[in-house]
């Protein structure tokens, strides 16, 4: 254990929403079981799996009493917008540990190095203003090397998100809405907290982000989420133009822009938080004008 944590009791809890993760969940469980600092409680929410995921988790839960299985009925399809966050919130409500310091949302297809959570918590210990943090995601490339999944350091991927208790309370927890993993960070910034990922702390993503559906559908979904959250149209246009040159070429940016524009065409509702939309757009415009911004 790192000397900075010697003699300190660290209480963290994990909630993992899963659906049809039989191929990966056992490896994820084993990587958590071998952490240098173990969680006080881990709720794995089976969101209607039909591939044996629930049986694997149940077997592991019999061996490790701090692992708990929470089964949910099968809705008949994978809800890409709010299915995972709905399952996460169900798991959060079922937690029995009341005195946790850190709450972790962990996907069921990640493999963690033994010191992963200890290193993450060290980052929170060193920075009292850090409200949301987490490691960076890597996956195996075609050449067999570890390749970092693209993303800015000011954003923490929903697959491995850690909330400090005081920040979680300040933002009022999470909402089951599209774009929840951006909404929470904007709320944290509005409340005076910092948000960042840790490039040196690695989580291996067995299945790259979006692979559960496909690149086009994932990009369209992200565009819908950005519309819902009230992204500034100019910022969104430039963001999509940049994504045109990211693999898979054209698909990423075009799908993102299509999903965003469909929001206007279909007159879809937006998040019911006018102050958040104003703050978000102001930060985005400051970024375009090369001014200090949370959108670094």
C-alpha positions as CSV (number, residue, x, y, z in Angstrom):
1,X,0.0,0.0,0.0
2,X,1.2,3.5,-0.8
3,X,2.8,5.2,2.3
4,X,0.4,8.2,1.8
5,X,-2.5,5.9,2.7
6,X,-0.8,4.0,5.6
7,X,-3.0,4.1,8.7
8,X,-5.9,5.7,6.9
9,X,-9.2,3.9,6.5
10,X,-10.5,4.5,3.0
11,X,-14.1,3.6,2.3
12,X,-15.2,3.4,-1.2
13,X,-18.1,1.6,-2.8
14,X,-18.7,0.5,-6.4
15,X,-21.8,0.1,-8.5
16,X,-21.5,-1.8,-11.8
17,X,-24.4,-1.9,-14.3
18,X,-24.1,-4.9,-16.7
19,X,-26.0,-6.4,-19.5
20,X,-24.8,-9.5,-21.4
21,X,-21.2,-9.2,-20.1
22,X,-20.5,-12.9,-19.6
23,X,-17.4,-12.6,-21.8
24,X,-15.8,-10.0,-19.6
25,X,-17.4,-9.7,-16.1
26,X,-15.4,-12.5,-14.4
27,X,-12.1,-10.8,-15.4
28,X,-13.4,-7.5,-14.2
29,X,-14.3,-9.1,-10.8
30,X,-10.9,-10.7,-10.5
31,X,-9.2,-7.4,-11.1
32,X,-11.2,-5.8,-8.3
33,X,-10.7,-8.7,-5.9
34,X,-6.9,-8.2,-6.3
35,X,-6.9,-4.5,-5.6
36,X,-4.5,-3.2,-3.0
37,X,-7.4,-1.4,-1.3
38,X,-10.7,-3.4,-1.4
39,X,-14.1,-1.7,-1.6
40,X,-16.5,-1.7,1.4
41,X,-19.3,-2.9,-0.9
42,X,-19.8,-3.6,-4.6
43,X,-23.2,-3.8,-6.1
44,X,-23.3,-5.4,-9.6
45,X,-26.7,-4.7,-11.2
46,X,-27.6,-7.2,-13.8
47,X,-29.9,-5.3,-16.2
48,X,-31.7,-8.2,-17.8
49,X,-28.8,-10.3,-19.2
50,X,-29.6,-13.4,-21.1
51,X,-26.1,-14.8,-21.6
52,X,-25.1,-16.2,-18.2
53,X,-23.8,-12.9,-16.7
54,X,-26.1,-13.2,-13.7
55,X,-24.9,-16.7,-12.9
56,X,-21.2,-15.7,-13.0
57,X,-21.8,-12.7,-10.7
58,X,-23.9,-14.9,-8.3
59,X,-21.1,-17.4,-8.1
60,X,-18.5,-14.7,-7.3
61,X,-20.8,-13.1,-4.8
62,X,-21.0,-16.3,-2.8
63,X,-17.2,-16.2,-2.5
64,X,-16.8,-12.5,-1.7
65,X,-19.5,-11.2,0.8
66,X,-18.8,-7.6,-0.1
67,X,-20.0,-8.3,-3.7
68,X,-23.8,-8.2,-4.1
69,X,-25.9,-9.1,-7.1
70,X,-29.0,-7.0,-7.9
71,X,-31.0,-8.6,-10.8
72,X,-33.4,-6.6,-12.9
73,X,-36.0,-7.9,-15.4
74,X,-35.1,-7.9,-19.1
75,X,-36.7,-5.0,-20.9
76,X,-36.1,-6.8,-24.2
77,X,-33.5,-4.4,-25.6
78,X,-30.4,-2.5,-24.8
79,X,-31.3,1.1,-23.9
80,X,-28.3,3.1,-25.1
81,X,-29.5,6.4,-23.7
82,X,-30.5,5.8,-20.1
83,X,-30.4,2.0,-19.5
84,X,-27.0,1.9,-17.8
85,X,-27.5,5.0,-15.7
86,X,-30.9,3.7,-14.6
87,X,-29.3,0.4,-13.5
88,X,-26.5,2.4,-11.7
89,X,-29.0,4.4,-9.7
90,X,-30.9,1.2,-8.8
91,X,-27.6,-0.2,-7.5
92,X,-26.8,3.1,-5.7
93,X,-30.2,3.0,-3.9
94,X,-29.5,-0.6,-2.7
95,X,-26.1,0.3,-1.1
96,X,-25.9,-0.7,2.6
97,X,-22.7,1.2,3.3
98,X,-23.6,4.7,4.6
99,X,-20.2,6.1,5.4
100,X,-18.4,5.8,2.1
101,X,-15.9,8.5,1.0
102,X,-15.9,7.7,-2.7
103,X,-18.6,6.3,-5.0
104,X,-17.4,4.5,-8.2
105,X,-19.3,3.8,-11.4
106,X,-17.4,0.9,-13.0
107,X,-18.2,-0.9,-16.3
108,X,-18.3,-4.6,-16.4
109,X,-15.8,-4.9,-19.3
110,X,-12.7,-3.3,-17.7
111,X,-9.6,-4.9,-16.4
112,X,-7.7,-3.0,-13.7
113,X,-4.2,-3.1,-12.5
114,X,-3.9,-4.1,-8.7
115,X,-3.1,-0.5,-7.6
116,X,-5.7,1.2,-9.8
117,X,-8.1,2.4,-7.0
118,X,-5.2,3.2,-4.7
119,X,-3.6,5.5,-7.3
120,X,-6.9,7.2,-8.1
121,X,-7.6,7.9,-4.4
122,X,-4.1,9.3,-4.0
123,X,-5.0,11.9,-6.6
124,X,-8.1,12.9,-4.6
125,X,-5.9,13.1,-1.4
126,X,-3.4,15.4,-3.2
127,X,-6.1,17.7,-4.5
128,X,-8.9,18.7,-2.1
129,X,-10.7,20.6,-4.9
130,X,-11.1,17.4,-7.1
131,X,-14.7,16.3,-7.0
132,X,-14.8,13.8,-9.9
133,X,-11.9,11.8,-11.3
134,X,-10.9,8.5,-12.8
135,X,-8.3,6.6,-14.8
136,X,-7.9,6.7,-18.6
137,X,-9.2,3.9,-20.8
138,X,-7.0,1.8,-23.0
139,X,-7.7,-1.0,-25.4
140,X,-5.8,-3.5,-27.5
141,X,-5.0,-2.1,-30.9
142,X,-4.9,-4.2,-34.1
143,X,-1.1,-4.5,-33.6
144,X,-1.5,-5.9,-30.1
145,X,-0.3,-2.7,-28.3
146,X,-2.3,-0.8,-25.7
147,X,-3.8,2.3,-27.2
148,X,-5.4,5.1,-25.2
149,X,-9.0,5.9,-26.1
150,X,-9.2,9.6,-27.2
151,X,-10.7,12.1,-24.7
152,X,-9.8,15.4,-23.0
153,X,-8.2,15.3,-19.5
154,X,-11.0,17.5,-18.2
155,X,-13.6,14.8,-18.8
156,X,-13.8,11.4,-17.0
157,X,-15.3,8.5,-18.9
158,X,-18.5,7.2,-17.5
159,X,-17.0,3.7,-17.5
160,X,-14.7,4.5,-14.6
161,X,-16.0,7.5,-12.8
162,X,-15.2,8.3,-9.1
163,X,-17.2,10.8,-7.1
164,X,-16.0,12.4,-3.8
165,X,-18.8,12.3,-1.3
166,X,-18.9,16.1,-0.8
167,X,-19.1,16.6,-4.6
168,X,-21.8,13.9,-5.0
169,X,-23.9,15.7,-2.4
170,X,-23.3,19.1,-3.9
171,X,-24.5,18.1,-7.4
172,X,-27.5,16.2,-5.9
173,X,-26.3,12.9,-7.3
174,X,-27.1,11.7,-10.9
175,X,-30.1,11.9,-13.1
176,X,-31.3,9.2,-15.5
177,X,-30.9,11.4,-18.5
178,X,-29.1,11.2,-21.8
179,X,-25.6,12.7,-21.4
180,X,-25.6,12.1,-17.7
181,X,-21.8,11.8,-17.7
182,X,-21.4,15.4,-19.0
183,X,-24.3,16.8,-16.9
184,X,-22.6,15.7,-13.7
185,X,-19.3,17.3,-14.6
186,X,-20.9,20.6,-15.5
187,X,-22.9,20.6,-12.3
188,X,-19.6,19.9,-10.4
189,X,-17.9,22.8,-12.1
190,X,-20.8,25.1,-11.3
191,X,-20.5,24.1,-7.6
192,X,-16.8,24.9,-7.6
193,X,-15.3,21.4,-8.0
194,X,-12.6,20.3,-10.3
195,X,-12.9,17.3,-12.7
196,X,-10.1,15.5,-14.4
197,X,-8.9,12.1,-15.6
198,X,-5.5,10.5,-14.7
199,X,-3.6,9.5,-17.8
200,X,-1.0,7.5,-15.8
201,X,-3.7,5.4,-14.2
202,X,-4.8,2.8,-16.7
203,X,-8.0,0.8,-17.1
204,X,-8.0,-1.8,-19.9
205,X,-11.2,-1.6,-21.9
206,X,-11.9,-5.1,-23.2
207,X,-14.4,-3.7,-25.7
208,X,-13.8,-0.2,-27.0
209,X,-16.4,2.5,-26.2
210,X,-19.4,2.2,-28.5
211,X,-18.6,-1.4,-29.6
212,X,-21.8,-2.7,-28.0
213,X,-23.8,-1.0,-30.7
214,X,-21.7,0.3,-33.7
215,X,-19.8,3.4,-34.5
216,X,-22.6,5.2,-36.3
217,X,-25.3,4.5,-33.7
218,X,-22.9,5.5,-30.9
219,X,-22.0,8.8,-32.7
220,X,-25.7,9.6,-33.3
221,X,-26.5,8.8,-29.7
222,X,-23.7,11.2,-28.5
223,X,-25.1,13.9,-30.8
224,X,-28.6,13.5,-29.3
225,X,-27.0,13.8,-25.8
226,X,-25.3,17.0,-26.7
227,X,-28.5,18.5,-28.1
228,X,-30.3,17.5,-24.9
229,X,-27.7,19.2,-22.7
230,X,-27.9,22.4,-24.8
231,X,-24.5,22.6,-26.5
232,X,-23.9,25.8,-28.4
233,X,-24.5,25.1,-32.1
234,X,-21.3,26.8,-33.2
235,X,-19.2,24.8,-30.7
236,X,-21.0,21.7,-31.8
237,X,-20.3,22.3,-35.5
238,X,-16.6,22.8,-34.9
239,X,-16.5,19.7,-32.7
240,X,-18.1,17.6,-35.4
241,X,-15.7,18.9,-38.0
242,X,-12.8,17.8,-35.9
243,X,-14.3,14.4,-35.4
244,X,-14.6,13.8,-39.1
245,X,-10.8,13.2,-39.1
246,X,-11.0,10.7,-36.2
247,X,-11.4,7.0,-36.9
248,X,-13.7,5.7,-38.2
249,X,-13.2,8.6,-40.6
250,X,-16.4,10.7,-41.5
251,X,-18.7,8.4,-39.5
252,X,-17.8,9.9,-36.1
253,X,-18.3,13.5,-37.0
254,X,-21.2,13.0,-39.4
255,X,-23.2,10.8,-36.9
256,X,-22.6,13.2,-34.1
257,X,-23.9,16.2,-36.2
258,X,-26.8,14.2,-37.5
259,X,-27.9,13.2,-33.9
260,X,-27.6,16.9,-32.8
261,X,-29.6,18.3,-35.8
262,X,-32.3,15.6,-35.4
263,X,-33.0,17.1,-32.0
264,X,-34.0,20.4,-33.6
265,X,-36.0,18.7,-36.4
266,X,-37.9,16.4,-34.0
267,X,-38.3,19.3,-31.4
268,X,-37.1,17.1,-28.7
269,X,-37.1,18.4,-25.1
270,X,-33.9,19.6,-23.5
271,X,-32.6,19.3,-19.9
272,X,-34.8,21.3,-17.6
273,X,-32.0,23.4,-16.2
274,X,-31.6,26.8,-17.9
275,X,-28.8,27.9,-15.7
276,X,-26.8,24.8,-16.7
277,X,-27.3,25.5,-20.4
278,X,-26.2,29.1,-20.0
279,X,-23.1,28.1,-18.0
280,X,-22.3,25.3,-20.5
281,X,-22.6,27.6,-23.6
282,X,-20.6,30.4,-21.9
283,X,-17.7,28.0,-21.2
284,X,-17.8,26.6,-24.8
285,X,-17.7,30.1,-26.3
286,X,-14.8,31.0,-24.0
287,X,-13.0,28.0,-25.3
288,X,-13.5,29.0,-28.9
289,X,-12.2,32.5,-28.1
290,X,-9.1,30.9,-26.4
291,X,-10.1,32.2,-23.0
292,X,-9.8,30.3,-19.7
293,X,-12.6,27.7,-19.6
294,X,-13.5,24.5,-18.0
295,X,-13.7,23.2,-21.6
296,X,-9.9,23.0,-21.8
